[in-house]
Amino acid sequence: MFTNFSFVGIPVVEALYGQTGLLYFVVFIVPIRMVYYSSAKALLSTPGAVREKESTWQHLKGWLSPPVVAVFVGLALYITGFEFPAPIDKTIASIGSITSPMGMMLCGISLGKNNIKSLIKPKYLLMPILRNMLIPAITTAIMYFVPVDPLVAKTVVIYSALPVASLLAAFTIQYNPEPEAILESSGSVFFSIIACSITIPLWAQLAEYLF
């Protein structure tokens, strides 16, 4: 049920709401990132599976992942107004600009391992319906009554409208390698990403109208 907040979310929010909207977005997803990276094993391991004891450091790795640390570094730079020399700044910007397309390529490679026909099952549409339609509808209704900056409300709505997280397939392969589970996770990602090309613009337009 986590969204694709990196590979899809960051470029979409930046395109819609610029650097200010992107700043709100990356701050908003900090706690979500922490839970996302630290809970995959617990949520996706098969019921009753024996789980090895993990050290405190192993637990902290999920909470102190590079994307989370980078957000705090970016916030410190934003607050202090510190700027890197132009060559370093351009290098960082260039690396950042390839992360979204590279992430989508990796997602495509993961999905490409499955036969498309094996992904076409009605039950694989349940998660995309919840992720792309039902949850954004509930979120939009809630944000309509919450007294916050309109840009914040729009950012939250777009987050909720993003497709199923692409790492779901990779996490499932790692923690629950049952053939049916892998197909279901791949099918959920596949249909959700296809649907978001229609659903995200719809929710963005509705957010513009309401907020």
FIDREN-651908 format. One record per residue (C-alpha): residue number from 1; residue in three letters; x, y, z. Coordinates in steps of 0.05 Angstrom, whole numbers, plus 5000, padded with zeros to 4 digits. Last residue first. Layout:
# FIDREN-651908
[NUM ala [X Y Z]]
...
END
This chain:
# FIDREN-651908
[211 phe [4845 5477 4943]]
[210 leu [4784 5444 4913]]
[209 tyr [4795 5459 4839]]
[208 glu [4870 5450 4838]]
[207 ala [4861 5385 4878]]
[206 leu [4810 5360 4827]]
[205 gln [4858 5374 4770]]
[204 ala [4915 5338 4806]]
[203 trp [4868 5279 4821]]
[202 leu [4850 5272 4747]]
[201 pro [4922 5281 4724]]
[200 ile [4944 5226 4772]]
[199 thr [4888 5178 4751]]
[198 ile [4902 5175 4676]]
[197 ser [4977 5161 4673]]
[196 cys [4967 5128 4741]]
[195 ala [4929 5070 4710]]
[194 ile [4991 5041 4675]]
[193 ile [5032 5047 4740]]
[192 ser [4977 5013 4780]]
[191 phe [4968 4957 4729]]
[190 phe [5042 4937 4730]]
[189 val [5054 4948 4804]]
[188 ser [4995 4904 4824]]
[187 gly [5013 4852 4772]]
[186 ser [5085 4847 4798]]
[185 ser [5061 4839 4870]]
[184 glu [5010 4786 4849]]
[183 leu [5060 4749 4807]]
[182 ile [5112 4748 4862]]
[181 ala [5060 4725 4913]]
[180 glu [5038 4669 4866]]
[179 pro [5109 4644 4855]]
[178 glu [5124 4645 4930]]
[177 pro [5189 4683 4942]]
[176 asn [5165 4720 5005]]
[175 tyr [5222 4762 5033]]
[174 gln [5269 4775 4974]]
[173 ile [5222 4765 4915]]
[172 thr [5168 4804 4952]]
[171 phe [5216 4862 4967]]
[170 ala [5234 4866 4893]]
[169 ala [5161 4865 4870]]
[168 leu [5141 4917 4923]]
[167 leu [5200 4960 4903]]
[166 ser [5156 4992 4849]]
[165 ala [5112 5024 4901]]
[164 val [5039 5022 4880]]
[163 pro [5019 5084 4840]]
[162 leu [5015 5156 4865]]
[161 ala [4947 5185 4884]]
[160 ser [4963 5190 4959]]
[159 tyr [5025 5231 4946]]
[158 ile [4986 5275 4898]]
[157 val [4934 5289 4953]]
[156 val [4989 5305 5003]]
[155 thr [5022 5354 4955]]
[154 lys [4956 5387 4940]]
[153 ala [4942 5397 5014]]
[152 val [5011 5426 5026]]
[151 leu [5002 5474 4967]]
[150 pro [4934 5495 4995]]
[149 asp [4967 5514 5062]]
[148 val [4932 5477 5118]]
[147 pro [4863 5481 5151]]
[146 val [4842 5407 5145]]
[145 phe [4770 5399 5119]]
[144 tyr [4788 5389 5045]]
[143 met [4848 5348 5067]]
[142 ile [4802 5293 5093]]
[141 ala [4760 5288 5029]]
[140 thr [4823 5288 4986]]
[139 thr [4853 5232 5028]]
[138 ile [4790 5189 5022]]
[137 ala [4788 5198 4947]]
[136 pro [4863 5187 4941]]
[135 ile [4855 5121 4980]]
[134 leu [4798 5095 4936]]
[133 met [4825 5111 4867]]
[132 asn [4898 5095 4852]]
[131 arg [4917 5053 4912]]
[130 leu [4851 5017 4925]]
[129 ile [4837 5004 4851]]
[128 pro [4910 4987 4839]]
[127 met [4909 4937 4897]]
[126 leu [4846 4901 4872]]
[125 leu [4868 4896 4799]]
[124 tyr [4912 4835 4812]]
[123 lys [4848 4798 4831]]
[122 pro [4822 4805 4760]]
[121 lys [4881 4768 4729]]
[120 ile [4926 4793 4673]]
[119 leu [4995 4784 4703]]
[118 ser [5007 4714 4674]]
[117 lys [4991 4742 4604]]
[116 ile [5047 4793 4612]]
[115 asn [5098 4737 4622]]
[114 asn [5143 4758 4680]]
[113 lys [5216 4778 4679]]
[112 gly [5195 4844 4647]]
[111 leu [5167 4868 4713]]
[110 ser [5236 4871 4745]]
[109 ile [5267 4902 4683]]
[108 gly [5211 4954 4681]]
[107 cys [5223 4973 4754]]
[106 leu [5297 4980 4740]]
[105 met [5281 5025 4681]]
[104 met [5233 5066 4725]]
[103 gly [5289 5076 4775]]
[102 met [5337 5097 4721]]
[101 pro [5287 5148 4695]]
[100 ser [5279 5178 4765]]
[99 thr [5353 5176 4785]]
[98 ile [5379 5209 4722]]
[97 ser [5364 5281 4742]]
[96 gly [5395 5273 4811]]
[95 ile [5463 5254 4782]]
[94 ser [5461 5316 4738]]
[93 ala [5440 5361 4795]]
[92 ile [5496 5334 4839]]
[91 thr [5547 5347 4783]]
[90 lys [5519 5417 4770]]
[89 asp [5526 5435 4844]]
[88 ile [5597 5408 4847]]
[87 pro [5618 5448 4785]]
[86 ala [5581 5511 4810]]
[85 pro [5613 5513 4880]]
[84 phe [5565 5488 4933]]
[83 glu [5513 5535 4963]]
[82 phe [5497 5545 5037]]
[81 gly [5431 5581 5050]]
[80 thr [5431 5556 5122]]
[79 ile [5359 5532 5120]]
[78 tyr [5364 5501 5050]]
[77 leu [5432 5468 5064]]
[76 ala [5405 5438 5129]]
[75 leu [5342 5415 5094]]
[74 gly [5385 5381 5040]]
[73 val [5427 5345 5093]]
[72 phe [5362 5322 5127]]
[71 val [5335 5296 5061]]
[70 ala [5400 5261 5045]]
[69 val [5398 5223 5111]]
[68 val [5329 5195 5092]]
[67 pro [5350 5176 5022]]
[66 pro [5415 5144 5048]]
[65 ser [5379 5098 5098]]
[64 leu [5380 5118 5171]]
[63 trp [5314 5088 5194]]
[62 gly [5323 5022 5158]]
[61 lys [5396 5019 5179]]
[60 leu [5375 5031 5251]]
[59 his [5343 4962 5256]]
[58 gln [5407 4929 5232]]
[57 trp [5447 4971 5282]]
[56 thr [5403 4948 5339]]
[55 ser [5419 4876 5321]]
[54 glu [5370 4830 5288]]
[53 lys [5348 4763 5314]]
[52 glu [5331 4716 5258]]
[51 arg [5260 4709 5236]]
[50 val [5227 4641 5232]]
[49 ala [5169 4644 5184]]
[48 gly [5101 4635 5216]]
[47 pro [5066 4678 5165]]
[46 thr [5109 4689 5102]]
[45 ser [5153 4750 5105]]
[44 leu [5121 4811 5072]]
[43 leu [5102 4857 5129]]
[42 ala [5161 4843 5176]]
[41 lys [5212 4844 5120]]
[40 ala [5185 4908 5089]]
[39 ser [5180 4946 5155]]
[38 ser [5246 4982 5160]]
[37 tyr [5250 5012 5090]]
[36 tyr [5178 5035 5087]]
[35 val [5174 5059 5159]]
[34 met [5233 5105 5151]]
[33 arg [5212 5127 5082]]
[32 ile [5143 5146 5108]]
[31 pro [5175 5187 5164]]
[30 val [5214 5227 5111]]
[29 ile [5157 5229 5060]]
[28 phe [5129 5297 5082]]
[27 val [5197 5330 5082]]
[26 val [5208 5307 5010]]
[25 phe [5139 5332 4990]]
[24 tyr [5143 5401 5022]]
[23 leu [5210 5413 4988]]
[22 leu [5181 5388 4922]]
[21 gly [5123 5437 4928]]
[20 thr [5172 5493 4938]]
[19 gln [5216 5470 4880]]
[18 gly [5160 5468 4829]]
[17 tyr [5087 5449 4840]]
[16 leu [5066 5405 4782]]
[15 ala [5132 5385 4750]]
[14 glu [5166 5378 4818]]
[13 val [5108 5337 4845]]
[12 val [5110 5290 4785]]
[11 pro [5186 5283 4786]]
[10 ile [5187 5266 4860]]
[9 gly [5127 5220 4861]]
[8 val [5144 5173 4803]]
[7 phe [5213 5146 4820]]
[6 ser [5212 5167 4893]]
[5 phe [5141 5166 4922]]
[4 asn [5119 5101 4888]]
[3 thr [5065 5092 4940]]
[2 phe [5061 5046 5000]]
[1 met [5000 5000 5000]]
END
